[in-house]
Amino acid sequence: MTSFGKGLVEAARQAQAFARGEADPETYRITLPEEIDVRGIRKRLGLTQEVFAYRYGFPIGTLRDLEQKRAKPDASTRAYLKVISLEPEAVQRALSAA
């Protein structure tokens, strides 16, 4: 199992502990970057705007706005982009299985 897969299993265990009331959610924090280089992520993956938007489910206009800094991604979008930047193949596999 990959480290990404192990991380997903651990996250599921933690979620179950939260649901059973056995864990304090305040002890688990994530840190998201305030700024994220959307264009840099896309270019590093070697994708056009159209392919990146299609592959990862972004409206093309939204992607362009993010890249040109006309819009700032919210926390969930920053988290999603962070995962794409670290594990693009895993995200693609997960989305194609849906």
Summary of the structure (lengths in Angstrom):
residues: 98
radius of gyration: 15.6
end to end distance: 21.0
largest distance: 45.4
contacts: 203
relative contact order: 0.11
helix: 65%
strand: 0%
